[in-house]
Amino acid sequence: MMDNGAPNERALLSLMERTGYSMIQENGQRKYGGPPPGWDGSPPGKGCEVFVGKIPRDCFEDELVPAFETVGKIYEMRLMMDFSGSNRGYAFVMYCSKDEAMKAVREMNNFEIRRGRLLGVCPSVDNCRLFVGGIPKNKHKEEIMAEMKKVTDGVTDVIVYPSAMDKAKNRGFAFVEYESHRTAAMARRKLIPGRIQLWGHQIAVDWAEPEQDVDDDVMNKVW
């Protein structure tokens, strides 16, 4: 499904014909695959996605996919787009295995996509945790968990810290863990200020600090 009149539409259609992957545009990004043709089972787990930066603004999947599929089987590619039809300079590529993603970091970082234009490739931070502030201090972990499960899907855990002054109370915030980055992102979008209140309180929601889970030798090659 493509916007009519896109300058590279023919090249994109040709790519889809060659690979059998689908392509849709949604929420400011264009998604190639996810899942690929013939895929049976759950999406790849944590550590299978890489972040790709420094993409020329007029460079699209017809150039990116052939380059990135040389190191492994692509599960999906998400290219961030702006309203003018240019890309926003970055994308996420999810491979079918963690080994392929690590290989992409090793071999595709500083890859010359066009003459003099080098891509930056590093592991994607697979953040599954949200910070939720504005929670009534008298609420316990079980109550917060039950409430978050009512308004969002995929909640796996809630982390609450007791108040220093009164151990029976929380500090007015909690960290909510989700089963995947995708479910966490959908929950964050749903909980943006003004849309949903918890116990009649306005809440503040954002990503919790990401936890790095990347091999040291990989990090040394990227940075």
PyMOL CGO cylinders between C-alpha atoms (Angstrom):
from pymol import cmd
from pymol.cgo import CYLINDER

trace = [
    CYLINDER, 0.00, 0.00, 0.00, 1.80, 3.10, -1.23, 0.3, 1, 1, 1, 1, 1, 1,
    CYLINDER, 1.80, 3.10, -1.23, 1.08, 6.80, -1.51, 0.3, 1, 1, 1, 1, 1, 1,
    CYLINDER, 1.08, 6.80, -1.51, 0.29, 7.66, -5.12, 0.3, 1, 1, 1, 1, 1, 1,
    CYLINDER, 0.29, 7.66, -5.12, 2.89, 9.77, -6.83, 0.3, 1, 1, 1, 1, 1, 1,
    CYLINDER, 2.89, 9.77, -6.83, 5.76, 8.73, -4.56, 0.3, 1, 1, 1, 1, 1, 1,
    CYLINDER, 5.76, 8.73, -4.56, 8.95, 9.32, -6.59, 0.3, 1, 1, 1, 1, 1, 1,
    CYLINDER, 8.95, 9.32, -6.59, 10.26, 5.84, -5.80, 0.3, 1, 1, 1, 1, 1, 1,
    CYLINDER, 10.26, 5.84, -5.80, 6.95, 3.98, -6.03, 0.3, 1, 1, 1, 1, 1, 1,
    CYLINDER, 6.95, 3.98, -6.03, 8.01, 1.81, -8.96, 0.3, 1, 1, 1, 1, 1, 1,
    CYLINDER, 8.01, 1.81, -8.96, 11.23, 0.77, -7.20, 0.3, 1, 1, 1, 1, 1, 1,
    CYLINDER, 11.23, 0.77, -7.20, 9.32, -0.08, -4.01, 0.3, 1, 1, 1, 1, 1, 1,
    CYLINDER, 9.32, -0.08, -4.01, 6.74, -2.15, -5.89, 0.3, 1, 1, 1, 1, 1, 1,
    CYLINDER, 6.74, -2.15, -5.89, 9.55, -3.99, -7.65, 0.3, 1, 1, 1, 1, 1, 1,
    CYLINDER, 9.55, -3.99, -7.65, 11.17, -4.73, -4.25, 0.3, 1, 1, 1, 1, 1, 1,
    CYLINDER, 11.17, -4.73, -4.25, 7.89, -6.09, -2.86, 0.3, 1, 1, 1, 1, 1, 1,
    CYLINDER, 7.89, -6.09, -2.86, 7.43, -8.24, -5.96, 0.3, 1, 1, 1, 1, 1, 1,
    CYLINDER, 7.43, -8.24, -5.96, 10.94, -9.68, -5.60, 0.3, 1, 1, 1, 1, 1, 1,
    CYLINDER, 10.94, -9.68, -5.60, 10.73, -10.47, -1.86, 0.3, 1, 1, 1, 1, 1, 1,
    CYLINDER, 10.73, -10.47, -1.86, 7.00, -11.05, -1.30, 0.3, 1, 1, 1, 1, 1, 1,
    CYLINDER, 7.00, -11.05, -1.30, 7.08, -8.75, 1.75, 0.3, 1, 1, 1, 1, 1, 1,
    CYLINDER, 7.08, -8.75, 1.75, 4.19, -6.36, 2.41, 0.3, 1, 1, 1, 1, 1, 1,
    CYLINDER, 4.19, -6.36, 2.41, 4.56, -2.62, 3.05, 0.3, 1, 1, 1, 1, 1, 1,
    CYLINDER, 4.56, -2.62, 3.05, 2.21, -0.29, 4.93, 0.3, 1, 1, 1, 1, 1, 1,
    CYLINDER, 2.21, -0.29, 4.93, 2.47, 3.26, 6.19, 0.3, 1, 1, 1, 1, 1, 1,
    CYLINDER, 2.47, 3.26, 6.19, 1.15, 4.01, 9.69, 0.3, 1, 1, 1, 1, 1, 1,
    CYLINDER, 1.15, 4.01, 9.69, 1.80, 6.48, 12.52, 0.3, 1, 1, 1, 1, 1, 1,
    CYLINDER, 1.80, 6.48, 12.52, 4.63, 8.31, 10.78, 0.3, 1, 1, 1, 1, 1, 1,
    CYLINDER, 4.63, 8.31, 10.78, 6.52, 5.21, 9.76, 0.3, 1, 1, 1, 1, 1, 1,
    CYLINDER, 6.52, 5.21, 9.76, 6.58, 2.84, 6.82, 0.3, 1, 1, 1, 1, 1, 1,
    CYLINDER, 6.58, 2.84, 6.82, 6.71, -0.82, 7.77, 0.3, 1, 1, 1, 1, 1, 1,
    CYLINDER, 6.71, -0.82, 7.77, 8.24, -3.41, 5.46, 0.3, 1, 1, 1, 1, 1, 1,
    CYLINDER, 8.24, -3.41, 5.46, 7.46, -7.00, 6.50, 0.3, 1, 1, 1, 1, 1, 1,
    CYLINDER, 7.46, -7.00, 6.50, 6.59, -7.82, 10.10, 0.3, 1, 1, 1, 1, 1, 1,
    CYLINDER, 6.59, -7.82, 10.10, 6.12, -10.71, 9.61, 0.3, 1, 1, 1, 1, 1, 1,
    CYLINDER, 6.12, -10.71, 9.61, 7.93, -11.82, 6.45, 0.3, 1, 1, 1, 1, 1, 1,
    CYLINDER, 7.93, -11.82, 6.45, 6.14, -14.19, 4.06, 0.3, 1, 1, 1, 1, 1, 1,
    CYLINDER, 6.14, -14.19, 4.06, 5.73, -17.71, 5.44, 0.3, 1, 1, 1, 1, 1, 1,
    CYLINDER, 5.73, -17.71, 5.44, 6.60, -16.72, 9.02, 0.3, 1, 1, 1, 1, 1, 1,
    CYLINDER, 6.60, -16.72, 9.02, 4.94, -18.95, 11.59, 0.3, 1, 1, 1, 1, 1, 1,
    CYLINDER, 4.94, -18.95, 11.59, 5.17, -18.21, 15.31, 0.3, 1, 1, 1, 1, 1, 1,
    CYLINDER, 5.17, -18.21, 15.31, 5.99, -15.32, 17.62, 0.3, 1, 1, 1, 1, 1, 1,
    CYLINDER, 5.99, -15.32, 17.62, 7.97, -12.23, 16.56, 0.3, 1, 1, 1, 1, 1, 1,
    CYLINDER, 7.97, -12.23, 16.56, 11.74, -12.33, 17.26, 0.3, 1, 1, 1, 1, 1, 1,
    CYLINDER, 11.74, -12.33, 17.26, 12.72, -11.63, 20.87, 0.3, 1, 1, 1, 1, 1, 1,
    CYLINDER, 12.72, -11.63, 20.87, 14.83, -9.02, 22.61, 0.3, 1, 1, 1, 1, 1, 1,
    CYLINDER, 14.83, -9.02, 22.61, 18.14, -8.14, 20.98, 0.3, 1, 1, 1, 1, 1, 1,
    CYLINDER, 18.14, -8.14, 20.98, 17.04, -8.81, 17.38, 0.3, 1, 1, 1, 1, 1, 1,
    CYLINDER, 17.04, -8.81, 17.38, 16.57, -5.16, 16.35, 0.3, 1, 1, 1, 1, 1, 1,
    CYLINDER, 16.57, -5.16, 16.35, 19.14, -2.58, 15.25, 0.3, 1, 1, 1, 1, 1, 1,
    CYLINDER, 19.14, -2.58, 15.25, 18.89, 1.20, 14.95, 0.3, 1, 1, 1, 1, 1, 1,
    CYLINDER, 18.89, 1.20, 14.95, 20.05, 2.70, 11.63, 0.3, 1, 1, 1, 1, 1, 1,
    CYLINDER, 20.05, 2.70, 11.63, 20.93, 6.39, 11.56, 0.3, 1, 1, 1, 1, 1, 1,
    CYLINDER, 20.93, 6.39, 11.56, 22.44, 8.91, 9.09, 0.3, 1, 1, 1, 1, 1, 1,
    CYLINDER, 22.44, 8.91, 9.09, 20.18, 7.70, 6.27, 0.3, 1, 1, 1, 1, 1, 1,
    CYLINDER, 20.18, 7.70, 6.27, 20.04, 10.17, 3.34, 0.3, 1, 1, 1, 1, 1, 1,
    CYLINDER, 20.04, 10.17, 3.34, 16.56, 11.76, 3.34, 0.3, 1, 1, 1, 1, 1, 1,
    CYLINDER, 16.56, 11.76, 3.34, 15.79, 10.55, -0.19, 0.3, 1, 1, 1, 1, 1, 1,
    CYLINDER, 15.79, 10.55, -0.19, 16.99, 6.99, 0.45, 0.3, 1, 1, 1, 1, 1, 1,
    CYLINDER, 16.99, 6.99, 0.45, 14.25, 4.37, 0.81, 0.3, 1, 1, 1, 1, 1, 1,
    CYLINDER, 14.25, 4.37, 0.81, 13.63, 0.64, 1.21, 0.3, 1, 1, 1, 1, 1, 1,
    CYLINDER, 13.63, 0.64, 1.21, 14.62, -0.13, -2.39, 0.3, 1, 1, 1, 1, 1, 1,
    CYLINDER, 14.62, -0.13, -2.39, 18.22, 0.80, -1.41, 0.3, 1, 1, 1, 1, 1, 1,
    CYLINDER, 18.22, 0.80, -1.41, 18.18, -0.14, 2.28, 0.3, 1, 1, 1, 1, 1, 1,
    CYLINDER, 18.18, -0.14, 2.28, 16.67, -3.64, 2.10, 0.3, 1, 1, 1, 1, 1, 1,
    CYLINDER, 16.67, -3.64, 2.10, 19.18, -5.08, -0.43, 0.3, 1, 1, 1, 1, 1, 1,
    CYLINDER, 19.18, -5.08, -0.43, 22.02, -3.79, 1.77, 0.3, 1, 1, 1, 1, 1, 1,
    CYLINDER, 22.02, -3.79, 1.77, 20.66, -5.06, 5.10, 0.3, 1, 1, 1, 1, 1, 1,
    CYLINDER, 20.66, -5.06, 5.10, 19.45, -8.44, 3.83, 0.3, 1, 1, 1, 1, 1, 1,
    CYLINDER, 19.45, -8.44, 3.83, 23.06, -9.36, 2.99, 0.3, 1, 1, 1, 1, 1, 1,
    CYLINDER, 23.06, -9.36, 2.99, 23.76, -10.01, 6.69, 0.3, 1, 1, 1, 1, 1, 1,
    CYLINDER, 23.76, -10.01, 6.69, 20.59, -11.93, 7.61, 0.3, 1, 1, 1, 1, 1, 1,
    CYLINDER, 20.59, -11.93, 7.61, 16.88, -12.48, 7.13, 0.3, 1, 1, 1, 1, 1, 1,
    CYLINDER, 16.88, -12.48, 7.13, 14.91, -9.29, 7.83, 0.3, 1, 1, 1, 1, 1, 1,
    CYLINDER, 14.91, -9.29, 7.83, 11.76, -9.75, 9.95, 0.3, 1, 1, 1, 1, 1, 1,
    CYLINDER, 11.76, -9.75, 9.95, 10.71, -6.12, 9.48, 0.3, 1, 1, 1, 1, 1, 1,
    CYLINDER, 10.71, -6.12, 9.48, 12.11, -2.69, 8.66, 0.3, 1, 1, 1, 1, 1, 1,
    CYLINDER, 12.11, -2.69, 8.66, 10.48, 0.47, 10.03, 0.3, 1, 1, 1, 1, 1, 1,
    CYLINDER, 10.48, 0.47, 10.03, 11.51, 3.63, 8.19, 0.3, 1, 1, 1, 1, 1, 1,
    CYLINDER, 11.51, 3.63, 8.19, 10.51, 6.86, 9.94, 0.3, 1, 1, 1, 1, 1, 1,
    CYLINDER, 10.51, 6.86, 9.94, 8.78, 9.24, 7.50, 0.3, 1, 1, 1, 1, 1, 1,
    CYLINDER, 8.78, 9.24, 7.50, 7.79, 12.90, 7.53, 0.3, 1, 1, 1, 1, 1, 1,
    CYLINDER, 7.79, 12.90, 7.53, 4.74, 14.50, 5.90, 0.3, 1, 1, 1, 1, 1, 1,
    CYLINDER, 4.74, 14.50, 5.90, 6.67, 15.64, 2.82, 0.3, 1, 1, 1, 1, 1, 1,
    CYLINDER, 6.67, 15.64, 2.82, 7.45, 12.05, 1.82, 0.3, 1, 1, 1, 1, 1, 1,
    CYLINDER, 7.45, 12.05, 1.82, 11.12, 12.19, 2.85, 0.3, 1, 1, 1, 1, 1, 1,
    CYLINDER, 11.12, 12.19, 2.85, 12.43, 9.86, 5.50, 0.3, 1, 1, 1, 1, 1, 1,
    CYLINDER, 12.43, 9.86, 5.50, 13.49, 11.31, 8.87, 0.3, 1, 1, 1, 1, 1, 1,
    CYLINDER, 13.49, 11.31, 8.87, 17.04, 9.99, 8.66, 0.3, 1, 1, 1, 1, 1, 1,
    CYLINDER, 17.04, 9.99, 8.66, 16.63, 6.83, 10.69, 0.3, 1, 1, 1, 1, 1, 1,
    CYLINDER, 16.63, 6.83, 10.69, 15.06, 3.38, 10.72, 0.3, 1, 1, 1, 1, 1, 1,
    CYLINDER, 15.06, 3.38, 10.72, 14.80, 0.21, 12.79, 0.3, 1, 1, 1, 1, 1, 1,
    CYLINDER, 14.80, 0.21, 12.79, 15.64, -3.18, 11.27, 0.3, 1, 1, 1, 1, 1, 1,
    CYLINDER, 15.64, -3.18, 11.27, 14.51, -6.32, 13.09, 0.3, 1, 1, 1, 1, 1, 1,
    CYLINDER, 14.51, -6.32, 13.09, 16.21, -9.57, 12.14, 0.3, 1, 1, 1, 1, 1, 1,
    CYLINDER, 16.21, -9.57, 12.14, 14.90, -13.09, 12.68, 0.3, 1, 1, 1, 1, 1, 1,
    CYLINDER, 14.90, -13.09, 12.68, 17.69, -13.87, 15.17, 0.3, 1, 1, 1, 1, 1, 1,
    CYLINDER, 17.69, -13.87, 15.17, 19.95, -12.08, 17.63, 0.3, 1, 1, 1, 1, 1, 1,
    CYLINDER, 19.95, -12.08, 17.63, 23.08, -13.39, 15.84, 0.3, 1, 1, 1, 1, 1, 1,
    CYLINDER, 23.08, -13.39, 15.84, 21.97, -11.72, 12.61, 0.3, 1, 1, 1, 1, 1, 1,
    CYLINDER, 21.97, -11.72, 12.61, 21.33, -8.43, 14.45, 0.3, 1, 1, 1, 1, 1, 1,
    CYLINDER, 21.33, -8.43, 14.45, 24.81, -8.55, 16.01, 0.3, 1, 1, 1, 1, 1, 1,
    CYLINDER, 24.81, -8.55, 16.01, 26.29, -9.29, 12.58, 0.3, 1, 1, 1, 1, 1, 1,
    CYLINDER, 26.29, -9.29, 12.58, 24.44, -6.24, 11.19, 0.3, 1, 1, 1, 1, 1, 1,
    CYLINDER, 24.44, -6.24, 11.19, 26.01, -4.05, 13.88, 0.3, 1, 1, 1, 1, 1, 1,
    CYLINDER, 26.01, -4.05, 13.88, 29.47, -5.41, 13.10, 0.3, 1, 1, 1, 1, 1, 1,
    CYLINDER, 29.47, -5.41, 13.10, 29.24, -5.28, 9.31, 0.3, 1, 1, 1, 1, 1, 1,
    CYLINDER, 29.24, -5.28, 9.31, 26.77, -2.48, 8.52, 0.3, 1, 1, 1, 1, 1, 1,
    CYLINDER, 26.77, -2.48, 8.52, 28.00, 0.28, 10.85, 0.3, 1, 1, 1, 1, 1, 1,
    CYLINDER, 28.00, 0.28, 10.85, 29.80, 2.82, 8.61, 0.3, 1, 1, 1, 1, 1, 1,
    CYLINDER, 29.80, 2.82, 8.61, 28.43, 1.04, 5.52, 0.3, 1, 1, 1, 1, 1, 1,
    CYLINDER, 28.43, 1.04, 5.52, 28.64, 3.38, 2.51, 0.3, 1, 1, 1, 1, 1, 1,
    CYLINDER, 28.64, 3.38, 2.51, 25.03, 3.43, 1.30, 0.3, 1, 1, 1, 1, 1, 1,
    CYLINDER, 25.03, 3.43, 1.30, 25.92, 6.09, -1.26, 0.3, 1, 1, 1, 1, 1, 1,
    CYLINDER, 25.92, 6.09, -1.26, 29.22, 7.68, -2.19, 0.3, 1, 1, 1, 1, 1, 1,
    CYLINDER, 29.22, 7.68, -2.19, 30.51, 9.50, 0.89, 0.3, 1, 1, 1, 1, 1, 1,
    CYLINDER, 30.51, 9.50, 0.89, 27.35, 8.70, 2.92, 0.3, 1, 1, 1, 1, 1, 1,
    CYLINDER, 27.35, 8.70, 2.92, 28.05, 6.29, 5.78, 0.3, 1, 1, 1, 1, 1, 1,
    CYLINDER, 28.05, 6.29, 5.78, 25.26, 4.73, 7.84, 0.3, 1, 1, 1, 1, 1, 1,
    CYLINDER, 25.26, 4.73, 7.84, 25.43, 4.49, 11.63, 0.3, 1, 1, 1, 1, 1, 1,
    CYLINDER, 25.43, 4.49, 11.63, 24.20, 1.14, 12.97, 0.3, 1, 1, 1, 1, 1, 1,
    CYLINDER, 24.20, 1.14, 12.97, 23.93, 0.16, 16.64, 0.3, 1, 1, 1, 1, 1, 1,
    CYLINDER, 23.93, 0.16, 16.64, 21.78, -2.13, 18.81, 0.3, 1, 1, 1, 1, 1, 1,
    CYLINDER, 21.78, -2.13, 18.81, 18.26, -0.82, 19.37, 0.3, 1, 1, 1, 1, 1, 1,
    CYLINDER, 18.26, -0.82, 19.37, 17.40, -0.23, 23.03, 0.3, 1, 1, 1, 1, 1, 1,
    CYLINDER, 17.40, -0.23, 23.03, 14.51, -2.61, 23.53, 0.3, 1, 1, 1, 1, 1, 1,
    CYLINDER, 14.51, -2.61, 23.53, 12.82, -0.65, 26.31, 0.3, 1, 1, 1, 1, 1, 1,
    CYLINDER, 12.82, -0.65, 26.31, 9.79, -2.38, 27.86, 0.3, 1, 1, 1, 1, 1, 1,
    CYLINDER, 9.79, -2.38, 27.86, 9.38, -0.21, 30.97, 0.3, 1, 1, 1, 1, 1, 1,
    CYLINDER, 9.38, -0.21, 30.97, 7.31, 2.94, 31.54, 0.3, 1, 1, 1, 1, 1, 1,
    CYLINDER, 7.31, 2.94, 31.54, 7.57, 5.50, 34.35, 0.3, 1, 1, 1, 1, 1, 1,
    CYLINDER, 7.57, 5.50, 34.35, 4.12, 6.42, 35.69, 0.3, 1, 1, 1, 1, 1, 1,
    CYLINDER, 4.12, 6.42, 35.69, 3.93, 9.43, 38.02, 0.3, 1, 1, 1, 1, 1, 1,
    CYLINDER, 3.93, 9.43, 38.02, 0.99, 11.00, 39.85, 0.3, 1, 1, 1, 1, 1, 1,
    CYLINDER, 0.99, 11.00, 39.85, -0.11, 7.77, 41.54, 0.3, 1, 1, 1, 1, 1, 1,
    CYLINDER, -0.11, 7.77, 41.54, -1.92, 8.21, 44.89, 0.3, 1, 1, 1, 1, 1, 1,
    CYLINDER, -1.92, 8.21, 44.89, 0.59, 7.42, 47.64, 0.3, 1, 1, 1, 1, 1, 1,
    CYLINDER, 0.59, 7.42, 47.64, -1.77, 5.09, 49.49, 0.3, 1, 1, 1, 1, 1, 1,
    CYLINDER, -1.77, 5.09, 49.49, -1.95, 2.59, 46.58, 0.3, 1, 1, 1, 1, 1, 1,
    CYLINDER, -1.95, 2.59, 46.58, -0.11, -0.72, 46.87, 0.3, 1, 1, 1, 1, 1, 1,
    CYLINDER, -0.11, -0.72, 46.87, 1.64, -2.70, 44.13, 0.3, 1, 1, 1, 1, 1, 1,
    CYLINDER, 1.64, -2.70, 44.13, -1.30, -5.10, 43.62, 0.3, 1, 1, 1, 1, 1, 1,
    CYLINDER, -1.30, -5.10, 43.62, -3.78, -2.22, 43.20, 0.3, 1, 1, 1, 1, 1, 1,
    CYLINDER, -3.78, -2.22, 43.20, -1.52, -0.40, 40.73, 0.3, 1, 1, 1, 1, 1, 1,
    CYLINDER, -1.52, -0.40, 40.73, -0.97, -3.62, 38.76, 0.3, 1, 1, 1, 1, 1, 1,
    CYLINDER, -0.97, -3.62, 38.76, -4.73, -4.29, 38.57, 0.3, 1, 1, 1, 1, 1, 1,
    CYLINDER, -4.73, -4.29, 38.57, -5.44, -0.70, 37.45, 0.3, 1, 1, 1, 1, 1, 1,
    CYLINDER, -5.44, -0.70, 37.45, -2.71, -0.72, 34.77, 0.3, 1, 1, 1, 1, 1, 1,
    CYLINDER, -2.71, -0.72, 34.77, -3.99, -4.06, 33.44, 0.3, 1, 1, 1, 1, 1, 1,
    CYLINDER, -3.99, -4.06, 33.44, -7.46, -2.51, 33.13, 0.3, 1, 1, 1, 1, 1, 1,
    CYLINDER, -7.46, -2.51, 33.13, -6.27, 0.37, 30.94, 0.3, 1, 1, 1, 1, 1, 1,
    CYLINDER, -6.27, 0.37, 30.94, -3.36, -1.23, 29.02, 0.3, 1, 1, 1, 1, 1, 1,
    CYLINDER, -3.36, -1.23, 29.02, -2.44, -4.64, 27.61, 0.3, 1, 1, 1, 1, 1, 1,
    CYLINDER, -2.44, -4.64, 27.61, 0.70, -6.71, 28.17, 0.3, 1, 1, 1, 1, 1, 1,
    CYLINDER, 0.70, -6.71, 28.17, 1.57, -5.65, 31.75, 0.3, 1, 1, 1, 1, 1, 1,
    CYLINDER, 1.57, -5.65, 31.75, 4.00, -8.16, 33.32, 0.3, 1, 1, 1, 1, 1, 1,
    CYLINDER, 4.00, -8.16, 33.32, 5.18, -6.36, 36.48, 0.3, 1, 1, 1, 1, 1, 1,
    CYLINDER, 5.18, -6.36, 36.48, 4.94, -3.19, 38.54, 0.3, 1, 1, 1, 1, 1, 1,
    CYLINDER, 4.94, -3.19, 38.54, 7.85, -1.84, 40.60, 0.3, 1, 1, 1, 1, 1, 1,
    CYLINDER, 7.85, -1.84, 40.60, 6.93, 0.44, 43.50, 0.3, 1, 1, 1, 1, 1, 1,
    CYLINDER, 6.93, 0.44, 43.50, 9.28, 2.09, 46.00, 0.3, 1, 1, 1, 1, 1, 1,
    CYLINDER, 9.28, 2.09, 46.00, 8.14, 2.81, 49.57, 0.3, 1, 1, 1, 1, 1, 1,
    CYLINDER, 8.14, 2.81, 49.57, 8.22, 6.37, 50.88, 0.3, 1, 1, 1, 1, 1, 1,
    CYLINDER, 8.22, 6.37, 50.88, 11.19, 7.16, 53.15, 0.3, 1, 1, 1, 1, 1, 1,
    CYLINDER, 11.19, 7.16, 53.15, 8.82, 8.88, 55.59, 0.3, 1, 1, 1, 1, 1, 1,
    CYLINDER, 8.82, 8.88, 55.59, 6.14, 6.18, 55.68, 0.3, 1, 1, 1, 1, 1, 1,
    CYLINDER, 6.14, 6.18, 55.68, 6.94, 2.66, 54.49, 0.3, 1, 1, 1, 1, 1, 1,
    CYLINDER, 6.94, 2.66, 54.49, 3.22, 1.89, 54.09, 0.3, 1, 1, 1, 1, 1, 1,
    CYLINDER, 3.22, 1.89, 54.09, 2.99, 4.48, 51.30, 0.3, 1, 1, 1, 1, 1, 1,
    CYLINDER, 2.99, 4.48, 51.30, 4.56, 4.65, 47.84, 0.3, 1, 1, 1, 1, 1, 1,
    CYLINDER, 4.56, 4.65, 47.84, 6.57, 7.60, 46.51, 0.3, 1, 1, 1, 1, 1, 1,
    CYLINDER, 6.57, 7.60, 46.51, 3.85, 8.69, 44.09, 0.3, 1, 1, 1, 1, 1, 1,
    CYLINDER, 3.85, 8.69, 44.09, 5.25, 6.87, 41.07, 0.3, 1, 1, 1, 1, 1, 1,
    CYLINDER, 5.25, 6.87, 41.07, 5.79, 3.34, 39.75, 0.3, 1, 1, 1, 1, 1, 1,
    CYLINDER, 5.79, 3.34, 39.75, 7.64, 1.57, 36.95, 0.3, 1, 1, 1, 1, 1, 1,
    CYLINDER, 7.64, 1.57, 36.95, 5.41, -0.63, 34.81, 0.3, 1, 1, 1, 1, 1, 1,
    CYLINDER, 5.41, -0.63, 34.81, 6.99, -3.48, 32.85, 0.3, 1, 1, 1, 1, 1, 1,
    CYLINDER, 6.99, -3.48, 32.85, 5.44, -4.76, 29.59, 0.3, 1, 1, 1, 1, 1, 1,
    CYLINDER, 5.44, -4.76, 29.59, 5.92, -7.99, 27.65, 0.3, 1, 1, 1, 1, 1, 1,
    CYLINDER, 5.92, -7.99, 27.65, 7.52, -6.20, 24.68, 0.3, 1, 1, 1, 1, 1, 1,
    CYLINDER, 7.52, -6.20, 24.68, 8.69, -2.81, 23.50, 0.3, 1, 1, 1, 1, 1, 1,
    CYLINDER, 8.69, -2.81, 23.50, 5.69, -2.70, 21.19, 0.3, 1, 1, 1, 1, 1, 1,
    CYLINDER, 5.69, -2.70, 21.19, 3.11, -3.19, 23.97, 0.3, 1, 1, 1, 1, 1, 1,
    CYLINDER, 3.11, -3.19, 23.97, 4.95, -0.61, 26.10, 0.3, 1, 1, 1, 1, 1, 1,
    CYLINDER, 4.95, -0.61, 26.10, 4.89, 1.89, 23.21, 0.3, 1, 1, 1, 1, 1, 1,
    CYLINDER, 4.89, 1.89, 23.21, 1.16, 1.31, 22.66, 0.3, 1, 1, 1, 1, 1, 1,
    CYLINDER, 1.16, 1.31, 22.66, 0.50, 1.80, 26.39, 0.3, 1, 1, 1, 1, 1, 1,
    CYLINDER, 0.50, 1.80, 26.39, 2.54, 5.01, 26.42, 0.3, 1, 1, 1, 1, 1, 1,
    CYLINDER, 2.54, 5.01, 26.42, 0.54, 6.37, 23.48, 0.3, 1, 1, 1, 1, 1, 1,
    CYLINDER, 0.54, 6.37, 23.48, -2.72, 5.48, 25.21, 0.3, 1, 1, 1, 1, 1, 1,
    CYLINDER, -2.72, 5.48, 25.21, -1.71, 7.08, 28.53, 0.3, 1, 1, 1, 1, 1, 1,
    CYLINDER, -1.71, 7.08, 28.53, -0.59, 10.47, 27.23, 0.3, 1, 1, 1, 1, 1, 1,
    CYLINDER, -0.59, 10.47, 27.23, -1.70, 13.27, 29.59, 0.3, 1, 1, 1, 1, 1, 1,
    CYLINDER, -1.70, 13.27, 29.59, -5.36, 14.23, 29.58, 0.3, 1, 1, 1, 1, 1, 1,
    CYLINDER, -5.36, 14.23, 29.58, -6.66, 11.02, 28.04, 0.3, 1, 1, 1, 1, 1, 1,
    CYLINDER, -6.66, 11.02, 28.04, -6.80, 8.63, 30.98, 0.3, 1, 1, 1, 1, 1, 1,
    CYLINDER, -6.80, 8.63, 30.98, -6.89, 9.26, 34.73, 0.3, 1, 1, 1, 1, 1, 1,
    CYLINDER, -6.89, 9.26, 34.73, -6.07, 6.68, 37.40, 0.3, 1, 1, 1, 1, 1, 1,
    CYLINDER, -6.07, 6.68, 37.40, -8.22, 6.88, 40.53, 0.3, 1, 1, 1, 1, 1, 1,
    CYLINDER, -8.22, 6.88, 40.53, -9.32, 10.36, 39.40, 0.3, 1, 1, 1, 1, 1, 1,
    CYLINDER, -9.32, 10.36, 39.40, -5.70, 11.58, 39.28, 0.3, 1, 1, 1, 1, 1, 1,
    CYLINDER, -5.70, 11.58, 39.28, -3.90, 13.08, 36.30, 0.3, 1, 1, 1, 1, 1, 1,
    CYLINDER, -3.90, 13.08, 36.30, -0.85, 10.91, 35.58, 0.3, 1, 1, 1, 1, 1, 1,
    CYLINDER, -0.85, 10.91, 35.58, 2.51, 11.56, 33.92, 0.3, 1, 1, 1, 1, 1, 1,
    CYLINDER, 2.51, 11.56, 33.92, 3.89, 8.81, 31.68, 0.3, 1, 1, 1, 1, 1, 1,
    CYLINDER, 3.89, 8.81, 31.68, 7.22, 8.44, 29.92, 0.3, 1, 1, 1, 1, 1, 1,
    CYLINDER, 7.22, 8.44, 29.92, 9.87, 5.88, 29.11, 0.3, 1, 1, 1, 1, 1, 1,
    CYLINDER, 9.87, 5.88, 29.11, 11.86, 4.65, 32.09, 0.3, 1, 1, 1, 1, 1, 1,
    CYLINDER, 11.86, 4.65, 32.09, 15.62, 4.88, 31.76, 0.3, 1, 1, 1, 1, 1, 1,
    CYLINDER, 15.62, 4.88, 31.76, 16.66, 2.21, 29.26, 0.3, 1, 1, 1, 1, 1, 1,
    CYLINDER, 16.66, 2.21, 29.26, 18.66, -0.75, 30.46, 0.3, 1, 1, 1, 1, 1, 1,
    CYLINDER, 18.66, -0.75, 30.46, 21.56, -1.63, 28.20, 0.3, 1, 1, 1, 1, 1, 1,
    CYLINDER, 21.56, -1.63, 28.20, 21.76, -5.35, 27.46, 0.3, 1, 1, 1, 1, 1, 1,
    CYLINDER, 21.76, -5.35, 27.46, 24.47, -5.46, 24.83, 0.3, 1, 1, 1, 1, 1, 1,
    CYLINDER, 24.47, -5.46, 24.83, 27.74, -7.37, 24.69, 0.3, 1, 1, 1, 1, 1, 1,
    CYLINDER, 27.74, -7.37, 24.69, 30.80, -5.22, 25.48, 0.3, 1, 1, 1, 1, 1, 1,
    CYLINDER, 30.80, -5.22, 25.48, 32.63, -6.26, 22.32, 0.3, 1, 1, 1, 1, 1, 1,
    CYLINDER, 32.63, -6.26, 22.32, 29.67, -5.11, 20.22, 0.3, 1, 1, 1, 1, 1, 1,
    CYLINDER, 29.67, -5.11, 20.22, 29.51, -1.75, 22.01, 0.3, 1, 1, 1, 1, 1, 1,
    CYLINDER, 29.51, -1.75, 22.01, 33.23, -1.22, 21.48, 0.3, 1, 1, 1, 1, 1, 1,
    CYLINDER, 33.23, -1.22, 21.48, 32.77, -1.66, 17.74, 0.3, 1, 1, 1, 1, 1, 1,
    CYLINDER, 32.77, -1.66, 17.74, 29.82, 0.76, 17.55, 0.3, 1, 1, 1, 1, 1, 1,
    CYLINDER, 29.82, 0.76, 17.55, 30.91, 3.75, 19.58, 0.3, 1, 1, 1, 1, 1, 1,
]
cmd.load_cgo(trace, "trace")
